[in-house]
Amino acid sequence: MNLTALNLTGVGLGAAVVIGVCTALLGLVLPSRARPAAVGVGTALIGAAGVLAGAAALAGRSFTVALPGVLPLSGVEFALDALGGLFVAVTGAVAVAASVFAIGYARSHGLGARGVQVVFPLFVLAMLLVPAAASVGTLLVCWELMALTSLLLVLAEHRQRREVAAAGRWYAVMTHLGFLAILTGLLLFAAHATDDSFTALRQAAQQLPPGVGGAVFVATLIGFGSKAGVVPLHAWLPRAHPEAPSHVSALMSAAMVNLGVYGIIRVGFDLLGFSMLGAGARWWWLLVLGLGAVSAVYGILQAAMSTDLKRLLGYSTTENMGLVLVGLGAAGLFASLGQAALAGLALGAALLHVLNHAAFKSLLFLAAGSVLHATGTRDLDALGGLRTAMPVTTGLFGLGALGASALPPGTAFVSEWLLLQALIHGLPSAGGVTSTAAAIAMPLAVAAVALTAGLAVATFVKAFGVGFLAKPRSAAPEGARESPVAMLAGMGLAGLACVLLALLPTLVVPAVSEASGFVLGGGPALSGELTLRLVGVTGALSPLLLAVALLVAVVLAAGLTRVVTARRRVGVARRSARLWDCGGGPLSARMEYTATSFAEPLQRVFDDVVAPETDVDVDHHEESRYLVRAVEYRRRVPDRIERRLYQPVLGAVAGWGEVGRRLATGSVHRYLGYGFYTVCAAFMLLAVIR
């Protein structure tokens, strides 16, 4: 074993491995009553160790360990640098909140089975090890361990709901096709190097033919993009995330998808970093930019149409990963054009959005789990009235919704503002890029980000207003009660992270700058202690002062309103009267907007994009067809990409399966004939080509 630089980074990673193995063993041997608490606490400690290791790596304390005897041929090699440290820290922080939440959630949802409790800490540990892998073999093993453990957790409730098994099949197929793409790209890369270590790959990249470099990048982009939920490889995400247990959904959506982004950065910027500066690789980043813009707009459109709360959040993840890819594509494009300041700003915005998304999406999925725990449903059309019954959950979901809406002082506001600043400063009119393709791409990217921000506001106003503030529309929310303390504590930790990132993003700017500087080189693109200042371009923002100004404006408006109304009441006798309701009577739940009706105007605007399916059934009285007894309206908004892309493929596979069944008749003579004709065809082919 070769061990160098044993420091706080190594201690943190080593502690995570030891605690992870011990926690899995506890989940195996402890009785069912004690299992959720022990595993929850142990997994939270794994996450805390990951935060420690990641923070130490960001502080410059790199760590390397080589274990040549563990895996045949290549061995195992780990090395944690600033880039990997950022993703390890984010993953660990999400794991802490999700694990605390899981203590209460697992007890009440029958998730205390040994299999689930053993796999849960191993899933967190695998996610922590992926950014620390320093060779192709190590990365593939850790990636596959992460995929298998997450698949088992997605299937945890397959006996309760049939949809879970279908979601598991989609996830299994998509994640292993992505793994195959990553395997193909990295093996092609390693074939041109002396070994499979990342150090050897960086050296081999200097003599790599452009065609091979492009093939490696595209193959790995497909694989890592699939894990990030990028359109059109997103089909598994809105299925698996809703059907997984809520704390697992939080880990998958706020931590696991980030590792797809990590893989794109590691291969595109680091291992193939030499090509980033060449004009021949400019199309790489235009491709990433385009995929990101399409994913952002399409994801938020599907979220706006969705009435399933967790499915809505799953599509929101596609949207936010699309915004991150817009930042990555812009950073690579700027770097290839020699715009170092803009490249650093775009990459910094993308990495900061990774942190912000991890915070507010953890909170939203955990709050959705709290709602599911109390009501037993995720259907927004059946919810409402939770503000009184679940005040803490309502407040925390509102905080997460504000963060996801990218409005000040929300969590995502700063990172999306930085992304827009990078794109706007890159416009030719602002003295930015001069390339024709880039000059076309930048305005389109600005429009996509702006449209996404507006649709996100409408989406989360719908989710929060209809699901929490409206009147109850079924019996499920009427008997709701607030969640157990452990679940509230997990949501509280995620909510605290949202507040800190929204008001004091300068706390994490040094970490983001360190990771960005490691990838691109050069100095930091962001600076400031209270006011966030852009380095190299004009721009500054103080989120804390902006929040204070908004608070003062609201207080003054409310105070002035009360003063004016109080003066008008002087000398006037007060009396109570019911508000005029146009003769309609008191407002009932049937008269309120549902999630479906709220999204209907947006559906009309984007009708050609979402292609909804509607059906109206009119039931008449038997006495007269002119007297209507009931009208039933049904609307379904299918995933258009899935319908146009995946369903034909699945139909073709099913057709081949039918052909195969016809060939497999059970006749031994026919099977021998198949073999004979195959051998003859092979001999004839050899005779022709040799």
N, C-alpha and C positions, 0 to 999 in steps of 0.2 A: 504494500500500500504506500502510495506517495501522497503525503499530506503537507501542504504548505500554507503559511499565513493563517494558523489557527487563531482566530480572534473572535470578536463578538458575532460576526457573521456565521462562522463555522459553529459556534456554540448554539446559536439560534436554530440553524438547520439541523444540527445533531439532536438538539432537544426536541424538535418537531418530529423527527423520525422515531426517537425512543418513546415519546409520549403517544405517538400515533399507534405504534405496535402494542404498547401496553393498554391503550384504550380499546383497541379492537379485541384484545384478549379479555378485558373486563366485560365487554359486550357479549362475549361468548360464554363466560362462566357465571356471571351474576344472575340472580333471580330476576324475574320480569319486573317486579315492583321497583327494584333499585337500579335497573338497567338504564332507563332514559336519563336519570339525573347524573349517573356516573359517566355515561358516554357523552352527555351534553357538556359537562364540566371539562372532561378530558379533551374533547374536540375544541372547546374554547381555548384551552391552554395550547393546543397545536397552533391555532390561529394567532395567539399572542406571541408564540415563539417565531412564527413567520413574520409578524410585524417587526419584531426585534431584529431578525436576520436581514430583512429588507431595508430597514432604516440604517443598519450598520453598513450595508453595501452602498447605499446612497451617500453615506458619509465618507466613502472612499476606502473602506476596509474590505477589499476583495478577498475571495476565498476560493481555493482550488483543492480538490481531492480526486485521486485516481485509484480505482480498484480494478486492476487488470484481470483478476481471477474470477470475478463475479459472472460476467457474460462471456461466452466463447467468442473467439476471434477479436472482438473490439474491446471487451471489458466495459467498465462503467467509469464515467468521468463527470464530475460536477464542478462548476465554477460560477460564482454569483458576482456579477458586475452591477453597475448602476442601472442599466436597463432592466435586467432581470430582477434587481432589488425592488424597483418600483412596483412591478407586477406581483412579486411575492408579498410585499407589504399590503397592497390592496386586497389580495386574496385572503391574507390572514385577518385583516380587519373585518371583511364581510363574514368570514367564518366565525369570528367571535360573536357577532350579533345573531347570526343564524343559529348557532349552537345554543346560546342562552334561550332563544325562542323555542328551540326544539324540545327543551326539557318539559315545558308545559304542553306543547302541541302533540308530542309523541304519546304522552299519557292518555290524552283525550281522544285520539284518533286510532288507537290500536296499532301503533307503530313501534311497539316495544319488542317485536319479534327479534330473535337472535340475528337472523340474516341481515335485517335492516340496520341494527345497531352495530354490527361488526363492520359493515361496508361503509357506513357514514364517515367515521374518522379516516378510513383509507382513501376515500374520495377527496377529502380535504388535503391529506398528505400528498396525494398524487398531483393535485393542482399546485401545491407549493414546490414540488420537485421539477415540474415542467420548465419553468424559467431558469432553473439552476442547472439544467442539463447542458453539458459542454461537448457532446459528441452526438453523431447521428443515431447510433445504437441506443444510447441512453435516452435521448429525446423520444424515440419511437416507443421504447418500453414504457416510459412514464406517461406518454400520450395515450397509449392503449390501456394502461391501468386506469387512467382518468376516464376514458370512454366506457370501459366495462363496469366500473363501480357506479358511474352516473346512470348507466342503463339499468342496473339492478335497482337503484333507488327510484327511478322513474316507474318501474314495475311494482313498487312496494304495495300499491293498493289495487292490483289487478283483479283480485277476487271480489272486490266491492263494486267495480264499474267495468263494463265491457270496453269502454273507450280507452282505458289505460293500456290494454293489450295492443290495440291498434296504434296508439301513440308510440308504444315501445317498439313495435315493428318498424314504423317510419324512422324513429331515431336510430335504431340499430343499423338499418340499411344506409341511411345518409351519413352517419358518423364513420362507418367503415369504408364507404366509398371515398369519403374525405381522407381517411387514413391511407387508403391505397394511392391517392393522388400525392399526398405528402411523401410517402415511401418512394414513389416513382421519381419525384423531383429530387429528393435528397440522395438517392442512390445514383442517379445520373450525375449529380454534382460530385459525390464521393468517388466515382469512377475516374475522375480527372485529378484526384488528390492522392497523396501518399498514404493517408489513412482517413478515418472518418471523424477525427476530432475537428472542432470548429477552428482551431488554429491552422490545421492543414488546409481546411476549406478556404480560409481567407487568403492563404498563400497561393492556392491553386486558382483562385478567382482572377488573379492578375494575368494569367495566360489562357483563360477560358474563352473559347470562341463565342462570338456574339449570339449565334443561333442557339448554342447550348445554354448560354446564360438566360436567354429569353424563355427557352423551354423549361428550365428549372424554375424561373420566377412564376410562369403561368401555372405550372403544376402545383407548386406550393401555395400560390394564391387561391387556387380552387380548393385545396384541402383545408387551409387555414380559414379561408372565407366561409366555407361550409360551417365550420365550428362557430364562427362569429355571426352566423345567421344572415349572411349577405344575399340579397336577391340575385339570381333565382335559386339559390341553394338554401333557402330559408324554410322549406316546407316542414321540416321536423320541429322547428322552434315553437310555432303557435299550437302545436299538438302536445309536445312533451312537457313544456313548462306549465300549462294548466293542469295536466293530469298528475304531475309529480306532487309529493307532499310540499306544503308551502315553503318550509325552510329549505328544502332541496331546490325548489324553484328559484328562491332568492340566490342561492349559491350558483346555480347554473346561469341565471340571467345577469347577475352582478359580478361574477368572478370568472366562471368558466369561459363565457364568450370572449372575455378580455384576452384569453390566451390565444385565440385566433388572431387578434390584433397583434399580440406579441410575436407570433410566428411570422407574420408579414413583415414587421419591422426588423426582426432578427435576420431573416433571409434577404430581404430587399435592400435594407440600409447597411447592415453589418457584414454578413457573409459575402454578399454580392456588391459590396459598397463601392468598388472601383467603377462599376458600370453606371452607378447613379449619376456620375458627373459627365457622362458621355451623351451626346445627342442621339446615339443609336438606341439608348434605353429610355428615351423620353416617352415613348408610347406606353411603357410599363405604367407610368404614373398617371398618364391620361386615362388609361384603363381603370386604375384604382379610383381615380376621381369620378369617372362616370358611374362605376358600380356603386360608389358611395352615395352619389346624388340620387340615383334611381332607388336605392334601398331606403334612403331617408324619406323620400316622398311617398313611395309605395307603402312602406311600413306604417307611416302615420295615417295614411288614407284608410288602410285596413283596420287600424286601431280605432279610428273615428267611427267606422261602421259597426264595430263589434259590440255585442251586448253581454258577452261573457267577460267578467272582470279580469280574470287571469289571462284569458286569450288576448284581451286588449293590452295588457301589460307585456305579453310576449311580443306582439307586433311593435309595441313601443321600443322594445329592445332592438329589433331590426332597424327601426328609425335611428336610434342613437348610435348604433354601430356604423350605420351609413354616414352619419355626421363625422365620426372618428375617421372613417376611410376618406372622406372628403379632405380632412386635414392632412392625412398621410399622403394622399395623391398630390395635394398642393405643395407639400413640403418637398417631395421628390422632384416635382416639376420645377419649383423654384431653384432647388439645388443644381439641377441639370442645366439651368439657364444662368448660373452664377450669382443668383440672388440669395446670398447667405443669410442676411437678416430676416428676409421674408420666410425662408425655409425654416429657420429656427422658431419663428413666431407661429407658423402653421403647425409644426410638430409639437411645440409646447401647448398650443390650444387643443390638439388632439389628445395628448397625454393627460392634460388637465380634465378634459371631458371624460376620459376613462375613469378618473377618480370621482368626479361628480356623479356620473351615471351609476357607479357602484354604490354610492351612498343613497341616492334617492330611489333607485330601483330595489335595493335591499329593503328599504322602508316600505315601499309600495307593495311588494310581494308579501312581506310579513303582515302588513295591515290587511291585505286581501285574505291571508290565512286566518287572521283573527275574525274577519267577517264570516268566512266559511265555517269556522269553529262555532260561532254563535248562531248562525242562521241555517247552515246546511246547504246553502245555494251560492252560486257565483253569478246568477242571472240578474243583471241590473234592472231589467224590466219587472222583476219580482221583489226587488229590495226597496229601500226607502225607510225613513223614520229612525235611522240608527244614531242620529245626533243625540237624542235623549237617552237611549238605552246604552250606548257605547261612546261616551264623550271623549275618552282618551284615544280610542282607536280612530274616532272621527277627526280629532285634532291632528293626530300624527299622519293620517292619510292625506288630510288637507295640506300639511307641510310637504309631504312627498309630491303631491299633485302640483303645488306651486313650484317646486324644484324642477319637475319634469316639463312644466310649461315654459321655462326659459324666460320668465318675467322677473324683473327686479322686485324684491331681493331674493329670488329663487336660486337654487343651487346651480343649475345649468346656465344661468344668465351670463356669468363671467366667461365661461369657456366658449359659449356660442358667440359672445361679443368679440372675443379674441379671434375666433375663426373668421368672422366677418371682416375684422380689421385686416387680417392677413390676405383675404381674397380681394378686398376693395383696394388695398395698397398695391396689389398685384395687377390691377387693371392698367391697360396701356395709358389711359387718360390720367392716371395717378403717377405715371413715371415708372410703372412696374415692368411686366414682361413685354418682350418685343416679338416673340414667336407667334405666328399666325394661329396655330392650333391652341396655344395657351390664351391668346387674346379672345378666342371664341369660348373657351372652356370657363374662364374666370367669371364672366357675367352670368353664364348659365348656372354656375355653382352658387353665386350670390343669390340668384332667384330661387334656387332649390332650397337653400338654407332658410331664406326668408319665408317661403311658403310652408316649409316644415314647421317653423316656429309658430306661425299663425294657426295651422291645423292642430298643433299640440295643445294650444290654449283651448280650442273648442273641444278636443278630445277629453281633457281632464276636467274641464268645467262640466261636461256631461257625466263623467264618472263620479265626481264628487257631489255635484248638485242632485243628480237623479238617484244615486245610490245611497247617499247619507242624509241629505237635507230635505228631500221630498217626503210626502206622506207614505206610510207603508202600503204596498200594493198586493200583499199576500200575507198569509198567516206566519210565514217563516220569520220575518223581521220583528213581528209584534212581541214574540217571547224572547228576544235577544237579550243577553246579559254580557257585561264586560268580561274580557278574557282574563285568565289567571295571571298572577304577578310575573311569572317567568316570561310569558309571552309579551307582556307590556314592557318588561325590562329589555328584552331583545329589540323591540321596536324603538324604545327610548334611546338605546345606543346608536342605532342607525339615524334616528332623528337628530341626535346631538352632532353627529358627523355632518349631516345636511346643513345645520345652522352654522357650524364652524367654516365649512367650505363656502357657504354663501356669503358670510359677512367678513371672513378673514382668509381669503384664498392665498394671501401672501405667506401664510404659514407653510403651505406646501409648494410655493413657487421655487424655493431652492432645490427641493427634490425633483421637481419637473425639469428645472434648468439643468440639473446634474445629469439626468437621464438623456435629455435632448442633446446636451453637449457631448456626451459619450457617443451618441449615434452620429451626429453631424460634425463634431469638432467645433472649435471656436468658443466664444464667450456666451453668456446667457442672453436669451432674447427677452426676458422679463426681469424686472427689478422693482424694489420698493418694499417698505415695511407696512405702511397703512394705505398708500396709494399705489396702485399697480401701474407701472410705467413700461411702455414698449421701448426696447433698445433698438436703435437703427432706423426706426420710423416714428412718425408723430402719433401720439395717442397716450391717454392716461385715464384711469378709472379708479374711484375709491368706493367699493361696494358698501363698506360700513357707513360712510358719510351719506351715500345715496339712500341707504335704508333709514338712517336717522331723518333725512329730509322728507322721505315719504311718510314716516311716522308723524313728524311734526305737522305736515300738510293735512293728514287725516284728522289729527287731534284738533287743529285749528278749524277745519271745516265743520267737524261735529260740534265744537264749542260755539262757533258763530251761529250755527243753526239753532242751538238751544237758546242762545241769548236773544236772537230775533224772535223766535216763537214765544219766549217768556215775556218780552215786551208787549207783544200783541195780545197776550192773555190778561194784561193788567186791567182790572175793572170789568172783565167779562166773566160771567158765570160759566163754569165748566159743565159740560154735559156729555154723556156717552151716547154714541150712535153707531150703528153698524155701517160699515163701508158699503157704498153702492156697488152692487154686484150684477147690474144689468138685468135683474130679475131672475138670475140663474140659481140663486140660493147659495148656501155655504159650499165652499170648495171641497170636493171629495177627491179621493185618490184616482178615480176614473177620469177626472177632468184635468189631471196634471200631464205634463210631458213625460213620456217614457224615454228610455234610451234610444229606442227605434225611431220614435217621432222626432226626437231632438236631432238625430243625425240625418233625417230625411232631406232637409234643404241642401246639406253638403252632398248627399247622394245624388241629388238632381244636378248639381254643378258638375260633379265628376262622374256622371252617369256612363260616359263612354269608357272611362278607365276601370271602374269597379264592376260594371256590367251586372247590376243586381237582378235577381229573379223574384218576381212578385206573383202572388196568386190571391184572388178575391173570390170567396164563396158567399153567395147571397141565398139565404134560406127564407122562403115565402110561407105564408100561412096557407093551410089547405083550402080555406074558403075562397081565397082570392089571390091570384098571382101578383096583384098590385099592392098587397099589404106585406111588407117585409117583416119577418120575425127576428132575424139575426143576420148580421154581416160579419164575416170572418176574413181578416186581412193577414196574409203571411208574406214576409219578405225574407229573403236569404241573399246574403252577399258572399258568394263563394270566392275563393282565392283564384283570380283569373289566370295567374301564371301557372298555378298547379293544374288547373283545368286544361290549359292549352299545351303545357309542356309535359307534365308528369302523367296525366291520365292516358294520353296516347302511348307513352312508353310502357305503362303498366298493362294496357290492353295488348300491346305487341308481345310482352313477356307472357301474358296469360295465353295468347294464341300459340306461342311456341310450346308452352306447357301442354296444351291440348294435342299438338302434333307429336310431342314426345310420348304422351300416353297412348296414342295410336300405334307408335312404333314399338312400344314395350308391351307385346302381346303375351309374353310368358313362354313363347316357343323357343326352345333351345336351338332348333335348326335355323330359325330366322336370325338369332343372335350370332351363330357361327357364320351365316351368310354375310351379316354386317361386317364381321371381322375380316372375312376373306376379301370382300370387295374393297375395304379400306386399305388392306395391305397391297392389293393389286394397283390401286390408285396411287399409293405412295411409290411403288416401283416404277410406274409409268412416269410420274413426275420427276423422279431422280434420273430416269433415262433421258428426259428432255432437257433438263437443266445442266447435266454434267457432260 
